[in-house]
Each structure stands twice: as C-alpha cells, then as structure tokens.
Amino acid sequence: MDQAGSQQRDLFESERSFRLLVEAVTDYALYMLDPSGRVSSWNIGAQRIKGYQPAEILGQHFSRFYTETDRANGKPARALRIAEQQGRYEEEGWRVRKDGTFFWASVVIDPIREEGKLVGFVKITRDITERRETQLRLEQMQQQLAESQKLDALGQLTGGVAHDFNNLLMVISGSVHFLKKSAGNDPNVLRAISAIETASKRGAALTSQLLTFARRQSVNPQPIDLTERIGAVREVLETGVGSAVTLAFDVEKNVWPVIVDISEFETAMVNLVINARDAMPTGGTIKIGARNVTLTNAPNVGDHVAIRVEDSGVGIAPDVLSKIFDPFFTTKPVGKGTGLGLSQVHGFAHQAGGTVRVESELGKGTAVTILLPRDTARPQTERREAMATGGSGTVLLVEDNPEVASVSASLLEQLGYTVRRASDAESALCEIERDGIDLVFSDIVMPGMDGLKLAHRLKEIRPQLPILLATGYSDAAANVRGDFPILRKPYEIHQLSQAIAKLTR
C-alpha cells in the first residue's frame, strides 16, 4: 500500500474512532448543525437528554429545543450569529424536551469552518437541572442564615436598649403613683399626671414589643384553647378595624390547644389585623382562620396550629418583604405606625416555639400565618386573681439600680410592708442572716450573682421563704421554668400587690 493509501486509511480510522466516541457519550448531547441551524448528526446523549430518536430530529431546526418565548425573541438565530462572529457561544438557560418538559441546560456552540468558509456548528448541551436546584437551595439557605443572623443581631441591640428603658419606665410609673396620691384636686396637676401616666404606659407597650421581637421578654406561657381566645379578642378586633372593614372568622372545629403567653398572643392578633386594615385604605374583608396542620420540613416538624390573617389589600413589594420583621421598619406615613407590630409577631411566634410565614402579591393582598406547636396537655381556663389591697411584714428588696430601688421600696411601703434593701446578691445573703425577713423581692439582672441564682441559694438556706423575681429583660428568666414567679417590669402597684398576695396566700 502506497503512502497516500496509508494516510487515507489512518484518516478513516481516526474519523471512525471519533464518531464512535461521540456517539457513545451519554452525559452530553453532542450533535452538529448545518449553517442554517438544522440538525445533521445526533448522538445517544442527545437522544437521552432531549428525548428524540435520530429519525425524528435529523433535518429539523434546532430552535425546537428552545422555549416559545426564546423563539419569539429570536434567541436561536442570535446564538448562531454570536458563535459565527465571536468563535463561540456559551450560556445557561431553559430548554424543552420532546415531551414538553423543561430542563436547565449548559450550552456551547462552536462554528466549523473549512478553508475559512462556515460549513456548520458543533453544539454541546448538558442537563444541569439538578446542579442548579442544589445551588438555588444553597443560596436560599445562605440567605435564610444571613437573615437569621441579622434578626439575632437586631434582637440583641433592641433587647439591650429595651432593658435600660424599662428601668426608666419603672421609675416614671412608680413616681406617677406617688404623685397621684399627693396631687390634691388641682385639675391642671391631675391632667399633667394623667398625661405622664399615659405616655409611660405607651412606652411600656412599645418596649414590650421590642423585647418580644428580641425574644428576651419574660413571658407567662400557658395552655390555651384557641377558639376561646380568638372569640375573646374578637370584639377588640372588630372595634379596631372600623366600619369599612369586615372580619370573617374561619376557625376549624377541634383546633388543637397551644402554649402561649395570652397577652402576647392577643397583641400579635391585634397587630396583624391592624396591619391588614391599613393595607386596605378603601375597605374590604380580613379573613382570620385557624386550622390543624402537620409539618414535615425542619426545623418546625410535627403537629402545629396555623393561625392565618389574610387581607385583599395593596400587598407588599418583593424588595420590602425581607425587611418587614425588622424593628422600626414601616412603609406607613410618619405618625401612622411604629414599625414594631410585625417584629412583635415574629418574636412572639419564635418565643412560643413556632414560626411565621408571609405570602404577598402586589395588588392582591397579604396573608400572614403564625405556626404554633400543638400542646398535648389539656388547656386550662385562665384564672383572674382578685387584687390584694395591702399586706404586712418585712420585704427584702434586692435591686442594683438605685432609682428603681427607691421607687419599688416606695410602692412596697404604700402597700404596708417594711422594706430592707440590698444592692446585690452578696448583701442580700448577709441580710438574710440577720433574720426577720418575710419575703424576698429581687431583680434578676444584676452584676455578679444574678437574681435567679440568689433565689436558688436562698431556697437552700430558707426553703419556706417566699421569693418573687422581677425583670423586663433576661436570658436567665428562660431558665426559671416555673420555679419562681416573675413580675414583669415596669409594674404598677396593683400588679405588685397581686403578685405578693398570690405568693403568700
């Protein structure tokens, strides 16, 4: 065989080997197009990914692999033009299989030239749908983590501010009670005192919302019947929405009980309904529902109750949706909102062991769903204690803030108690050694040994000694677990009286 024949045979064998290699590849669709974009070859990978047999697709234009929108926009022709002019075309996007299903494709198109003339294109397509979905899940998890870290940081900041503000409010509200007793009948003085008292209560409510968002509020969780509680707050909700808005209730029969702080639950419901009302400036209907659900996705797995408040209002823009739980964030005009309503709802739901979800579409409304874990215990009927009018005996007041200590001592003395004061746990233990103490009333957050540790130490020394703790903010309060009663700051004289009466009866 001459040299030319040998070269021709080698070329044939090389082309045959390459063709067999291309045809055997199953993970990639490798095929050729003529200059106009019609399919001129088809490997087994293309058959597997796109679903066409060779006889069905050879001679057909490759634009059939694109979506209708891409075809209408001229994308197939543009891809070939870019490949011809720039030497390569690469992209990721949706493609269509024979059966009409979509897949996310990584696409490369290279031009083929002979002696400088375009004779066709080589097209390589890979199905990367699974990789894309994994990437999207990862990005979503990273976004959720970043959002969680942001909310935790905001919670620490707002919780710290609220703690200090509660002590200020304690001084104000306690002093107001003293002023009311000594003001006489001067209407101007009484009016000024009333204004201070109203502002103090408003500040306490705002601080409570901040602490709930921060999940550092001392709460009183108890089993409740949701049907009863929603019925109990119904009148308040209907009064708050006005005549242009209608409330529609749809509470499932035999809805499961949950464990929540009643006050925080009612506050959350009011906040959601008021937000829904404000989203419907021309009026409409707010749907309030509750139903049993079983969740299967972490972290909220198991039986829950879904409480849903839905409006048909203006909706929330996508770029705003991620900010709605931030404290002080609001889209309402100045003076129309504090920006704490939804942050309170968020804090309440998570402090109760649940979560909150929001669905919204501009122009079509918003639905907020609070998911609370089911309580397997039997719900208890809320008991209302009669207010005690006074008392006697000696109270050891343990408080590191001098101003708060002065106000608390004054309230105790007005109730008829003799007060001995200690500024820290060590001083309190020394006072106990002197004997003559009938009750200990201690703040939780103190330098050194905190109030909770002091209470446990006192129980070792004097097991029968009544102990009442107070706080407006405390991570340690979460560890009390019912061992000691907690009075929430800022408190008023009747709340203090009632807490002591309940403890010593």
HELIX and SHEET records of a PDB file:
HELIX    1   1 GLN A    3  ALA A   24  1                                  22    
HELIX    2   2 ILE A   44  LYS A   50  1                                   7    
HELIX    3   3 PRO A   54  ILE A   57  1                                   4    
HELIX    4   4 PHE A   62  PHE A   65  5                                   4    
HELIX    5   5 GLU A   68  ALA A   72  1                                   5    
HELIX    6   6 LYS A   75  GLN A   86  1                                  12    
HELIX    7   7 THR A  129  SER A  182  1                                  54    
HELIX    8   8 PRO A  187  ALA A  214  1                                  28    
HELIX    9   9 LEU A  226  VAL A  241  1                                  16    
HELIX   10  10 ILE A  262  ASP A  278  1                                  17    
HELIX   11  11 PRO A  318  LEU A  321  1                                   4    
HELIX   12  12 GLY A  341  GLN A  351  1                                  11    
HELIX   13  13 PRO A  402  GLN A  414  1                                  13    
HELIX   14  14 ALA A  425  GLU A  433  1                                   9    
HELIX   15  15 GLY A  451  ILE A  461  1                                  11    
HELIX   16  16 ALA A  476  ASN A  479  5                                   4    
HELIX   17  17 ILE A  493  THR A  504  1                                  12    
SHEET    1   A 4 ALA A  29  LEU A  33  0                                        
SHEET    2   A 4 LYS A 117  ASP A 127 -1                                        
SHEET    3   A 4 PHE A 102  GLU A 114 -1                                        
SHEET    4   A 4 TYR A  89  VAL A  96 -1                                        
SHEET    1   B 2 PRO A 221  ILE A 224  0                                        
SHEET    2   B 2 VAL A 258  ASP A 261 -1                                        
SHEET    1   C 5 VAL A 245  VAL A 251  0                                        
SHEET    2   C 5 GLY A 284  LEU A 295  1                                        
SHEET    3   C 5 GLY A 302  GLU A 310 -1                                        
SHEET    4   C 5 GLY A 365  PRO A 373 -1                                        
SHEET    5   C 5 THR A 355  GLU A 361 -1                                        
SHEET    1   D 5 THR A 418  ALA A 422  0                                        
SHEET    2   D 5 THR A 394  VAL A 398  1                                        
SHEET    3   D 5 LEU A 439  ASP A 443  1                                        
SHEET    4   D 5 ILE A 467  THR A 471  1                                        
SHEET    5   D 5 ILE A 486  ARG A 488  1                                        
END                                                                             
